Amino acid sequence: MSSTTSDVRPRRPAGRGTTKSPAPRRSWRVRLGGHQPIGMLFVSPYLLYLAAIFVYPLGFAVWMSFHDYFFAAPGVQVDRPFVGLDNYTTVLTDPDVWRSFLNIAVFLVINVPLTTVGSLVLANALNKKLPFRSFFRTAYYIPYITASVAVVGVWLFLFNSDGLVNQALGPLAPSPSWLVNSHLAMPVVAVFVAWKQLGFFVVLYLSALQNVPQELYESAALDGAGRLRIFRSITVPAVRPATLLVLILATITGANLFTEPYLLTSGGGPDGATTSPVLLMYQRGLQQGHPDEAAAIGVILVVLITAVSLGYRRLVERD
């Protein structure tokens, strides 16, 4: 009996003091292709599309930004030497480049909040049972799918010096007028872009709102919560992932602003007040023949927009 009891050792309780066995290391095939490698076969066409449309042009732009690159006739071999950071030094000491980034910052400060708040409020209203709801949903989406040239023509008709807006304002109309005023031109462009793209973001929010359980709204209404309290306490937190997507997409779209200032203000006027970095890249690379400097501007823009998007993600996830 004593020998039996001496062989029995007390077991250490599980929890504190126990050492976990190391997790088995996954092979490189599992890390690369997942547990179902056949899935990589199905997504490979899209990966090839991304590589051809995004990865290769971005890599080539980075390469151009570090070389003395210029256009040459097809088939002609020319020397394009490595110049290091010379192109970045040139563009970062150019006041026109700094002004273009300041212009796009003003644009984003106006456009992104207006787009986010406006699309969420409209989507919340269109998610309810309203008369002519399908008509309003279609009406808000039509400007997004309409050609920019046609819509720009309407806004030129409205905001010209003798347009309908100035005629309605009468003596309150600004002088100089909206699109030739260095202080008002970029805000007008920001409002125009927000209005044109509103339908797309309304659709994103509508798809998110339809996944919110209706029981939450019913219980809040039974507890006596008003519409504003329900919107702030239930709707806004429930669509937080969609809000992050809207913020990132609106920022990326605004940072690539080109068509609207090119058409509305005749190429970035007045006096460069609406020149965006992408429009400046077009002018510097194609019109002035300095594609290496245009590539440097593009790389800087990509870095800044990536940093802003990551900041959005951290802010939304923390809240």
C-alpha positions as CSV (number, residue, x, y, z in Angstrom):
1,M,0.0,0.0,0.0
2,S,2.8,2.3,0.8
3,S,4.6,1.6,-2.4
4,T,1.4,2.3,-4.3
5,T,0.9,5.7,-2.6
6,S,4.5,6.6,-3.1
7,D,4.2,6.2,-6.9
8,V,1.3,8.5,-7.1
9,R,2.4,12.1,-7.6
10,P,0.1,15.1,-7.2
11,R,-0.9,16.7,-10.5
12,R,-0.1,20.3,-11.1
13,P,-3.4,22.2,-11.6
14,A,-4.0,23.6,-15.0
15,G,-3.8,27.3,-15.4
16,R,-1.0,29.5,-14.0
17,G,2.4,27.8,-14.1
18,T,1.6,25.5,-17.0
19,T,3.6,25.8,-20.1
20,K,1.7,25.6,-23.4
21,S,3.1,23.4,-26.1
22,P,4.3,25.5,-29.0
23,A,1.9,25.6,-31.9
24,P,2.8,23.6,-34.8
25,R,4.5,25.6,-37.5
26,R,2.6,25.9,-40.7
27,S,4.3,25.0,-43.9
28,W,5.0,27.7,-46.4
29,R,2.4,26.2,-48.7
30,V,-0.3,26.6,-46.1
31,R,0.9,30.2,-45.3
32,L,0.8,31.1,-48.9
33,G,-2.2,29.3,-50.2
34,G,-4.3,28.6,-47.1
35,H,-5.8,25.3,-46.1
36,Q,-7.6,25.2,-49.4
37,P,-5.0,25.9,-52.1
38,I,-7.6,25.5,-54.8
39,G,-8.9,28.9,-53.8
40,M,-5.7,30.5,-55.1
41,L,-6.5,29.1,-58.5
42,F,-9.9,30.8,-58.5
43,V,-8.5,34.2,-57.4
44,S,-5.4,34.1,-59.7
45,P,-7.1,35.9,-62.6
46,Y,-7.9,38.8,-60.3
47,L,-4.4,38.7,-58.9
48,L,-3.0,38.9,-62.4
49,Y,-5.3,41.8,-63.1
50,L,-4.1,43.7,-60.0
51,A,-0.5,43.0,-60.9
52,A,-1.0,44.3,-64.4
53,I,-3.1,47.3,-63.6
54,F,-1.8,48.4,-60.2
55,V,1.4,46.7,-59.0
56,Y,3.4,47.0,-62.2
57,P,2.6,50.7,-62.9
58,L,3.3,51.6,-59.3
59,G,6.6,49.8,-59.3
60,F,7.5,51.4,-62.7
61,A,6.6,54.8,-61.3
62,V,8.9,54.3,-58.3
63,W,11.7,53.3,-60.7
64,M,11.1,56.4,-62.8
65,S,11.2,58.7,-59.8
66,F,14.8,57.6,-59.1
67,H,16.1,58.0,-62.7
68,D,16.5,60.8,-65.2
69,Y,13.6,59.5,-67.2
70,F,12.3,61.1,-70.4
71,F,10.2,60.0,-73.3
72,A,11.8,58.6,-76.4
73,A,10.7,57.3,-79.8
74,P,9.6,53.6,-79.7
75,G,12.5,51.2,-80.2
76,V,15.1,53.8,-79.4
77,Q,17.6,52.9,-76.7
78,V,18.6,55.8,-74.5
79,D,20.4,56.1,-71.3
80,R,18.3,57.0,-68.2
81,P,20.9,57.3,-65.4
82,F,20.1,56.8,-61.7
83,V,19.8,60.2,-60.0
84,G,18.8,59.1,-56.5
85,L,16.6,61.6,-54.6
86,D,17.1,64.5,-57.1
87,N,13.6,64.3,-58.4
88,Y,12.1,64.3,-54.9
89,T,14.3,67.3,-54.0
90,T,13.1,69.1,-57.1
91,V,9.4,68.6,-56.4
92,L,9.6,69.1,-52.7
93,T,11.2,72.5,-53.2
94,D,8.7,73.5,-55.9
95,P,6.0,75.9,-54.5
96,D,3.5,74.7,-57.1
97,V,3.8,71.2,-55.8
98,W,3.2,72.3,-52.2
99,R,0.2,74.4,-53.3
100,S,-1.3,71.4,-55.2
101,F,-1.1,69.3,-52.0
102,L,-2.6,72.2,-50.0
103,N,-5.4,72.4,-52.5
104,I,-6.2,68.7,-52.2
105,A,-6.1,69.0,-48.4
106,V,-8.7,71.8,-48.6
107,F,-10.7,69.6,-51.0
108,L,-10.6,66.5,-48.6
109,V,-11.5,68.6,-45.5
110,I,-14.7,69.7,-47.3
111,N,-15.5,66.7,-49.4
112,V,-14.9,63.7,-47.1
113,P,-17.1,64.8,-44.2
114,L,-19.8,66.1,-46.5
115,T,-19.8,62.8,-48.4
116,T,-19.8,60.6,-45.3
117,V,-22.4,62.5,-43.3
118,G,-24.6,63.2,-46.4
119,S,-24.6,59.6,-47.7
120,L,-25.3,58.2,-44.2
121,V,-28.2,60.5,-43.5
122,L,-29.8,59.9,-47.0
123,A,-29.3,56.2,-46.7
124,N,-30.9,56.1,-43.3
125,A,-33.9,58.1,-44.7
126,L,-34.2,55.9,-47.8
127,N,-34.0,52.7,-45.7
128,K,-37.4,53.5,-44.2
129,K,-40.8,53.0,-45.8
130,L,-41.3,56.3,-47.8
131,P,-43.5,57.1,-50.7
132,F,-41.6,57.1,-54.0
133,R,-38.6,55.5,-52.3
134,S,-37.5,53.7,-55.4
135,F,-37.6,56.9,-57.4
136,F,-35.5,58.8,-54.8
137,R,-33.0,55.9,-54.7
138,T,-32.6,56.1,-58.5
139,A,-32.5,59.9,-58.5
140,Y,-29.5,60.0,-56.1
141,Y,-27.6,57.3,-58.1
142,I,-28.1,58.8,-61.6
143,P,-25.4,61.6,-61.2
144,Y,-22.8,58.9,-60.3
145,I,-23.3,57.0,-63.5
146,T,-23.7,60.1,-65.7
147,A,-20.7,61.2,-67.8
148,S,-18.7,63.9,-66.0
149,V,-18.6,66.1,-69.1
150,A,-22.4,66.3,-69.1
151,V,-22.7,67.0,-65.4
152,V,-19.9,69.6,-65.5
153,G,-21.9,71.4,-68.2
154,V,-24.8,71.7,-65.9
155,W,-22.7,73.1,-63.1
156,L,-21.0,75.6,-65.4
157,F,-24.5,76.7,-66.4
158,L,-25.3,77.1,-62.7
159,F,-22.1,78.8,-61.4
160,N,-21.0,81.0,-64.2
161,S,-20.8,84.7,-63.7
162,D,-24.3,85.0,-65.3
163,G,-25.5,81.6,-64.1
164,L,-28.7,80.8,-62.3
165,V,-27.1,80.8,-58.9
166,N,-25.8,84.4,-59.3
167,Q,-29.1,85.5,-60.7
168,A,-30.9,84.0,-57.7
169,L,-28.5,85.6,-55.3
170,G,-28.6,89.0,-57.0
171,P,-26.4,91.5,-55.1
172,L,-25.3,88.8,-52.7
173,A,-23.5,87.0,-55.5
174,P,-19.7,86.8,-54.9
175,S,-17.4,88.9,-57.0
176,P,-15.4,87.4,-58.7
177,S,-17.8,84.6,-59.4
178,W,-17.6,81.1,-58.0
179,L,-15.3,79.3,-60.4
180,V,-13.0,82.2,-61.0
181,N,-12.7,83.1,-57.3
182,S,-9.4,81.8,-55.8
183,H,-11.1,81.3,-52.4
184,L,-14.4,79.7,-53.6
185,A,-13.3,77.6,-56.6
186,M,-12.0,74.6,-54.7
187,P,-15.0,74.5,-52.3
188,V,-17.3,74.5,-55.3
189,V,-15.4,71.6,-56.8
190,A,-15.5,69.7,-53.5
191,V,-19.3,70.1,-53.3
192,F,-19.7,69.1,-56.9
193,V,-17.7,65.9,-56.4
194,A,-19.6,65.1,-53.2
195,W,-22.9,65.6,-55.0
196,K,-21.9,63.5,-58.0
197,Q,-20.6,60.5,-55.9
198,L,-23.2,60.6,-53.2
199,G,-25.3,57.9,-54.9
200,F,-22.5,55.3,-54.8
201,F,-21.9,55.8,-51.1
202,V,-25.7,55.8,-50.4
203,V,-25.8,52.3,-51.9
204,L,-22.9,51.2,-49.6
205,Y,-24.7,52.5,-46.5
206,L,-28.0,51.0,-47.6
207,S,-26.5,47.5,-47.9
208,A,-25.0,48.0,-44.4
209,L,-28.3,49.3,-42.9
210,Q,-30.3,46.3,-44.2
211,N,-28.1,44.0,-42.1
212,V,-28.9,45.8,-38.8
213,P,-31.5,43.8,-36.8
214,Q,-34.8,45.6,-36.6
215,E,-35.3,44.4,-33.0
216,L,-32.7,47.0,-31.9
217,Y,-34.8,49.8,-33.3
218,E,-38.0,48.4,-31.9
219,S,-36.6,47.9,-28.4
220,A,-35.1,51.4,-28.4
221,A,-38.4,52.9,-29.5
222,L,-40.2,51.0,-26.6
223,D,-37.6,52.5,-24.2
224,G,-38.6,56.0,-25.3
225,A,-35.5,56.8,-27.4
226,G,-36.1,59.5,-30.0
227,R,-35.0,59.4,-33.6
228,L,-31.8,61.3,-33.0
229,R,-30.8,59.1,-30.1
230,I,-31.6,56.0,-32.1
231,F,-29.6,57.3,-35.0
232,R,-26.6,58.1,-32.8
233,S,-26.6,55.1,-30.6
234,I,-27.7,52.3,-33.0
235,T,-27.3,53.3,-36.6
236,V,-23.9,55.0,-36.4
237,P,-22.2,52.1,-34.5
238,A,-23.9,49.5,-36.6
239,V,-22.5,50.8,-39.9
240,R,-19.0,51.5,-38.6
241,P,-17.3,49.1,-41.1
242,A,-19.2,50.8,-43.9
243,T,-18.1,54.2,-42.6
244,L,-14.5,53.1,-42.7
245,L,-14.9,52.0,-46.3
246,V,-16.6,55.2,-47.2
247,L,-13.9,57.3,-45.6
248,I,-11.1,55.4,-47.4
249,L,-12.8,55.4,-50.8
250,A,-13.7,59.1,-50.6
251,T,-10.2,60.0,-49.6
252,I,-8.6,57.9,-52.4
253,T,-11.1,59.3,-54.9
254,G,-10.5,62.8,-53.8
255,A,-6.7,62.5,-53.8
256,N,-7.0,61.4,-57.5
257,L,-9.0,64.5,-58.4
258,F,-8.4,65.4,-62.1
259,T,-11.5,65.6,-64.3
260,E,-13.5,68.1,-62.3
261,P,-10.8,70.9,-61.9
262,Y,-9.7,70.2,-65.5
263,L,-13.1,70.8,-66.9
264,L,-14.7,73.2,-64.3
265,T,-11.8,75.6,-63.9
266,S,-10.0,75.2,-67.3
267,G,-7.1,73.2,-66.0
268,G,-6.6,74.2,-62.3
269,G,-7.5,77.9,-62.3
270,P,-7.8,80.6,-61.2
271,D,-4.0,80.9,-60.8
272,G,-3.6,77.3,-59.7
273,A,-6.2,77.5,-56.9
274,T,-7.8,74.2,-58.0
275,T,-4.7,72.4,-59.2
276,S,-4.5,68.9,-57.7
277,P,-1.4,66.7,-57.5
278,V,-2.7,64.4,-60.2
279,L,-3.5,67.4,-62.5
280,L,0.0,68.7,-61.8
281,M,1.4,65.3,-62.7
282,Y,-0.4,65.5,-66.0
283,Q,1.0,69.0,-66.7
284,R,4.5,68.2,-65.5
285,G,4.8,64.8,-67.1
286,L,3.0,65.1,-70.5
287,Q,2.8,68.8,-71.2
288,Q,6.2,69.8,-69.9
289,G,8.1,66.6,-70.6
290,H,9.3,65.7,-67.1
291,P,7.7,62.3,-66.3
292,D,10.4,61.5,-63.7
293,E,9.2,64.5,-61.6
294,A,5.6,63.5,-62.2
295,A,6.4,60.0,-60.9
296,A,8.0,61.5,-57.8
297,I,4.8,63.5,-57.1
298,G,2.8,60.3,-57.6
299,V,4.9,58.3,-55.1
300,I,4.6,61.0,-52.5
301,L,0.8,61.1,-53.0
302,V,0.5,57.3,-52.6
303,V,2.5,57.4,-49.3
304,L,0.4,60.2,-47.9
305,I,-2.9,58.7,-48.8
306,T,-1.8,55.3,-47.4
307,A,-0.9,57.0,-44.1
308,V,-4.2,58.8,-44.0
309,S,-6.2,55.6,-44.7
310,L,-4.3,53.7,-42.0
311,G,-5.1,56.6,-39.6
312,Y,-8.8,56.3,-40.5
313,R,-8.7,52.6,-39.7
314,R,-7.1,53.1,-36.3
315,L,-9.4,55.9,-35.4
316,V,-12.6,53.9,-36.4
317,E,-11.4,50.7,-34.7
318,R,-10.4,52.5,-31.5
319,D,-13.8,54.2,-31.3
